[in-house]
Amino acid sequence: MPHAYREIFSAPGAKAFSSAGLLARLPLPLTHMGILTMLSETTGEYALSGLVAGAFTLSMAFLGPQVSRAVDRRGQSRVLPVATGFSVLGLAGLLLCATAGAPSWTLFLFALLSGLMPSMSAMVRARWTEIYRGTPRLTTAYSMESVVDELTYVIGPALAVVLSTALFPQAAPLAAGLLLIVGVALFVPQKSTEPPVGPRAADSGGASALSSPPVLVLALVLLCGGAIPGAVDTMGLAFAEDAGDKSLAGLVFAVYAIGSGISGLLFGARRRSAPLSRLLLIGVTGTALTTLPFLLVDGVAGMVVVVFLAGVFFAPTMVVVMGIVERTTPEHTLTEALTWMIAGLQSGVAIGAAVTGVVHDRLGATAGVAVAVVAGALALLLTLCGLPMLRARLVQAERGTAAAVAADGGEPALCP
């Protein structure tokens, strides 16, 4: 397995842009939890804190794809510094307003502006795609990126809480802004791996990538799938509080990420032979089925076991989704399409956490964990409905690739 991952870093510049991308993607999970912790410390109002943090997340879910669309048209080096600048200004304004006790509407205003933070995980994936398009190594690269995403979402929130409680309330959002500046400053100058802007991208004024049926269906699948880890976040906290030790929630989050990370690494190290459409069905079906044991859980110990099993299907499914997007999306809209996947997932996590909290408070723990079961069922239903279309698009893309490669005297590297 290590050999497969060493291979992808053999490309010139791969280590440099992936390292800078790791640094630049930490601010996203750091900012959400940082806003929540900062405002809860400075205002003492948990409802306001959650709403402002949610405004940032939803803003980024909408604005992130718009930033990526601009990247597809103008290039990473031209767009990322501008988007980063506005996002950092938003974070700075939020810090000042929180410190000065400004009206609540100002907090929402600057949280929304902060949502211009670029989706660096999509930017990194776009570079991997440019390097390894049409080769099995791209699956390995996507697998590694999914694992890195998992790690940032484990490290980021925990780091935010530590910074804003141990140092001063504004420490986590401040650190997020600084990390974003440094990460993007290191990432952008690496022009040798930056995806070129094609003529169609530069001149395009057409529809969003979300108007593509595969992108729309897969974004909705991830929206529903993201509600599962969102429910895990809320129920992990609830069970830990019932046990009298909120720190136990960190164990639940970590185990979910570990299950997902291990399976993602193993999946990426294998050479794939099954069609992507079949792998998607297997992954979403497994995701849905592994939510059923949630209904039997009544404490932290049980939660730890079932979330590990649920996490096993998460990263591989995400890799397959990204692979389908790469195969069915024109190159000049790929970054935006990848960002819609991430936006769908992030929105699902936020919605799942919020809905689970409301259901748990009103109907109890069993109803709370049932949110994850319903989300898994919806994701499977969407997959079954969209599978014929996705399969047809993949076959169409494969025929186009085969024709192009045959003209060069080669063979296509991937199957649909």
Disulfide bonds with the S-S distance in Angstrom:
none
